[in-house]
């Protein structure tokens, strides 16, 4: 994710806003850009909130975060230091590392988060620092590019695939093909046999026995 500077209204724009007699309690709130912003100092980057309060001091090389998000003290962000990615908690200063910067890529820092290191992928519960899936997977992905946005993800080991849910449950990597369809139970193929995926990971033909379901928030 590239670093993008998000701009607030200038003082002149603010003055024009007031001159027009617009209400500061509603109109200004709607017009203002509440996004978290980047600040740069000596080639390093930090984060401030929309009113200029420091969230993280400018000691980092890059961040991965969703554009337009109003981040706050206590939240986590994926940050890059010395070429490696980690997860840090915003504290208004240098931050507190939740996961030390030692990885080539880290996904969005939900409780269950995908990691890549040395071309291998895994999923960690960052609250407990326990690996749900160790760094042995060749690929991990979600239906639309974000793991767990729709509650379910896919991991691959060699030529086989498995499913993992946002609650930490997962199947073994036994499937030759997986078909994820929004708002439907997931289907998979083992050899020539297609079926729904039951809670024990086996294929079933009755959707009432299916368990792995992709939902839309």
C-alpha positions in Angstrom: 0.0 0.0 0.0 1.5 3.3 -1.0 1.8 6.2 1.3 -0.7 8.9 0.5 -0.9 12.3 2.1 -4.5 13.2 3.0 -5.3 16.9 3.1 -7.5 18.9 5.5 -9.3 22.1 4.7 -6.9 25.1 4.8 -7.3 28.1 7.1 -8.7 30.1 4.1 -11.2 27.3 3.3 -12.3 27.3 6.9 -12.7 31.1 6.9 -14.9 30.8 3.8 -16.9 28.1 5.4 -17.6 30.4 8.4 -18.4 33.4 6.2 -21.1 31.4 4.5 -22.8 31.0 7.9 -22.7 27.2 7.8 -23.3 25.4 11.1 -20.1 24.3 12.7 -21.8 21.5 14.6 -23.1 19.7 11.5 -22.1 21.2 8.2 -18.5 21.5 9.1 -18.4 17.9 10.5 -19.8 16.7 7.1 -17.4 18.8 5.1 -14.2 18.1 7.0 -11.8 15.3 6.1 -11.5 13.2 9.3 -8.9 10.9 7.8 -5.7 10.0 9.6 -2.8 11.8 8.0 0.9 11.1 7.5 3.6 13.5 8.6 7.2 13.4 7.3 10.4 14.3 9.1 13.9 13.5 7.7 12.5 10.9 5.3 10.6 9.1 8.1 6.8 9.0 8.6 4.4 9.3 11.5 0.7 9.6 12.0 -1.5 12.5 13.2 -5.3 12.7 13.6 -7.5 15.1 11.7 -6.9 18.0 14.1 -3.1 17.6 14.2 -2.6 15.6 17.4 0.2 13.1 17.1 -0.7 9.4 17.0 2.7 8.0 16.2 6.0 9.8 16.0 7.8 10.0 12.6 10.2 7.1 12.9 8.7 4.7 10.3 9.2 3.9 6.6 5.7 3.1 5.6 2.2 2.1 6.9 -0.5 -0.2 5.6 -3.9 1.2 6.6 -7.3 1.8 5.0 -7.7 5.2 3.5 -10.3 7.5 5.1 -10.0 5.7 8.5 -10.0 8.0 11.6 -7.5 6.2 13.7 -7.2 6.8 17.5 -4.9 6.2 20.4 -5.0 2.5 21.3 -5.7 1.2 17.8 -3.2 -1.0 15.9 -1.6 -0.3 12.6 0.8 -2.2 10.4 4.1 -0.3 10.2 7.4 -0.8 8.4 10.8 -0.4 10.1 14.2 -1.3 8.6 12.4 -2.9 5.6 10.2 -5.2 7.6 6.6 -5.1 8.7 5.2 -5.3 12.2 2.0 -4.3 14.1 2.2 -1.4 16.5 -0.3 0.2 18.9 -0.7 4.0 18.6 0.2 5.7 21.9 0.9 9.3 20.8 4.7 8.6 20.8 6.9 5.9 19.5 4.2 3.3 19.8 4.2 -0.2 21.4 5.0 -3.2 19.2 2.3 -5.8 19.3 4.3 -7.9 16.8 7.9 -7.0 16.2 8.8 -5.9 12.6 10.2 -9.1 11.1 7.8 -9.9 8.3 7.7 -9.3 4.5 4.0 -8.6 4.6 1.2 -8.4 7.2 -2.5 -8.1 6.4 -5.1 -5.9 8.1 -4.5 -6.3 11.9 -7.7 -7.9 13.0 -7.3 -10.4 15.8 -6.5 -13.1 13.2 -4.0 -11.7 10.8 -2.1 -13.1 7.8 1.7 -12.9 7.7 4.3 -13.6 5.0 8.0 -14.3 5.6 10.5 -15.9 3.3 7.7 -16.7 0.7 5.6 -18.6 3.2 2.3 -17.5 4.8 0.6 -18.1 8.1 -2.2 -16.8 10.3 -1.6 -15.6 13.8 -3.9 -14.7 16.6 -2.2 -11.4 17.6 -4.0 -11.2 20.9 -2.4 -14.5 22.1 0.7 -14.5 19.8 -0.3 -18.0 18.8 -0.1 -19.3 15.2 -3.5 -20.6 13.9 -1.7 -21.7 10.7 2.1 -21.7 10.9 4.3 -20.2 8.3 4.1 -23.2 6.0 1.4 -22.0 3.5 2.2 -21.1 -0.1 -0.7 -18.7 -0.3 -3.5 -17.2 1.8 -6.3 -15.1 0.4 -9.9 -14.1 0.8 -12.7 -14.0 -1.8 -12.1 -10.3 -2.6 -8.5 -9.8 -1.6 -8.9 -9.2 2.1 -8.7 -12.1 4.5 -11.9 -12.6 6.5 -13.7 -9.6 5.1 -16.5 -12.1 4.4 -15.7 -14.3 7.3 -13.8 -16.9 5.4 -10.4 -17.4 3.8 -8.5 -19.9 1.7 -5.0 -21.2 2.3 -2.9 -23.3 -0.1 -0.1 -25.8 0.7 1.4 -27.2 -2.5 -1.5 -28.1 -4.9 -4.0 -28.5 -2.1 -6.3 -26.0 -0.4 -8.1 -25.5 2.8 -10.5 -23.0 4.4 -10.1 -20.9 7.6 -12.8 -18.9 9.4 -12.5 -15.7 11.2 -13.1 -17.6 14.5 -10.0 -19.6 14.0 -11.6 -22.8 12.8 -10.2 -24.4 9.7 -10.2 -27.5 7.5 -7.2 -29.5 6.5 -5.7 -28.7 3.1 -7.3 -31.6 1.3 -9.2 -29.9 -1.6 -8.2 -29.7 -5.2 -10.5 -26.7 -5.8 -12.6 -24.4 -3.7 -15.5 -22.3 -4.9 -16.4 -19.3 -2.7 -19.7 -17.7 -3.4 -21.0 -14.8 -1.4 -24.0 -15.6 0.8 -23.7 -19.3 0.1 -22.1 -22.3 1.6 -18.7 -23.0 0.2 -18.2 -25.8 -2.2 -15.1 -27.8 -2.9 -13.7 -30.6 -5.1 -11.7 -33.6 -4.2 -10.8 -35.5 -7.3 -13.9 -35.6 -9.4 -16.3 -35.1 -6.5 -17.9 -31.8 -5.7 -19.8 -31.1 -2.5 -20.5 -28.7 0.3 -17.9 -28.6 3.2 -19.2 -30.0 6.5 -17.8 -29.0 9.9 -15.4 -32.0 9.9 -14.1 -30.9 6.5 -15.7 -33.8 4.6 -17.7 -33.2 1.5 -21.5 -33.6 1.8 -24.2 -33.3 -0.8 -26.9 -32.0 1.6 -26.6 -28.2 2.2 -28.2 -28.7 5.6 -25.0 -30.5 6.7 -22.8 -27.7 5.3 -20.8 -25.5 7.7 -18.4 -23.1 6.0 -20.4 -20.1 4.9 -19.4 -16.9 3.3 -21.4 -13.9 4.5 -21.4 -10.2 3.6 -21.3 -7.6 6.5 
